Amino acid sequence: MTDSQTPERQTRILVVEDDATLRSVLVTELRDLGYRVDAAENGLKALDALRKFAVDVILLDIKMPEMDGMEVLERIRQEQLS
């Protein structure tokens, strides 16, 4: 965590990755670096999460089942999420 970040305002990251192992590694590493991290296993769950809370950064897999990353980005733009 940098000097400019306080516990009240950590950078919040949403990791969207369908591979459970990779998702787990990303979440663990980012949390170890001091980020507040949420995760979603697909695009639909990512959109649901973004309707509930805002994030600062989205790490988004492009090739996923159900809804690919490009469609997620388009929906975020359409719905003005995050």
C-alpha positions in Angstrom: 0.0 0.0 0.0 1.4 3.4 -0.9 1.6 6.4 1.4 -1.3 8.1 -0.5 -3.6 5.1 0.2 -5.3 4.7 3.6 -7.2 1.7 4.9 -10.4 3.8 4.3 -9.6 4.2 0.6 -7.8 1.2 -0.9 -7.9 0.7 -4.6 -10.7 -1.7 -5.3 -10.1 -4.3 -8.1 -12.5 -6.7 -9.7 -10.8 -9.8 -11.2 -13.0 -11.5 -13.8 -11.5 -14.8 -14.8 -13.2 -18.1 -15.6 -10.1 -20.3 -14.7 -10.4 -20.9 -11.0 -6.7 -21.4 -10.4 -5.7 -18.2 -12.2 -8.4 -16.3 -10.5 -7.3 -17.5 -7.1 -3.6 -16.6 -7.8 -4.5 -13.1 -9.0 -6.8 -12.4 -6.0 -4.1 -13.7 -3.5 -1.3 -11.7 -5.1 -3.3 -8.5 -5.4 -4.5 -8.7 -1.8 -0.9 -9.4 -0.7 0.0 -6.1 -2.4 -2.6 -4.3 -0.3 -5.5 -4.0 -2.8 -9.1 -4.6 -2.0 -10.1 -7.4 -4.4 -13.4 -8.9 -5.5 -13.7 -11.7 -8.0 -16.2 -13.0 -10.5 -16.0 -16.2 -12.5 -17.7 -14.9 -15.6 -19.1 -11.8 -17.3 -22.6 -12.1 -16.0 -21.4 -12.3 -12.4 -19.0 -9.3 -13.1 -21.9 -7.2 -14.3 -24.0 -8.2 -11.2 -21.1 -7.2 -9.0 -20.7 -3.8 -10.8 -24.4 -3.1 -10.2 -23.8 -3.5 -6.5 -20.5 -1.7 -6.0 -18.0 0.5 -7.8 -14.4 -0.5 -8.5 -11.3 1.4 -9.5 -9.9 -1.3 -11.8 -11.2 -4.3 -13.7 -8.9 -7.1 -14.7 -11.0 -8.8 -17.3 -10.4 -12.1 -19.2 -11.5 -11.7 -22.8 -12.3 -15.3 -23.7 -14.9 -16.6 -21.3 -18.0 -18.8 -21.6 -21.5 -17.2 -21.3 -20.3 -13.7 -22.0 -16.9 -12.7 -23.3 -14.9 -9.8 -22.0 -15.6 -7.6 -25.0 -19.3 -7.9 -24.4 -18.8 -7.2 -20.7 -17.0 -3.9 -21.7 -19.9 -3.0 -24.0 -22.5 -3.6 -21.3 -20.4 -1.5 -18.8 -20.5 1.3 -21.3 -24.2 0.9 -22.1 -25.2 0.8 -18.4 -22.6 3.3 -17.3 -21.4 0.9 -14.6 -18.4 1.5 -12.3 
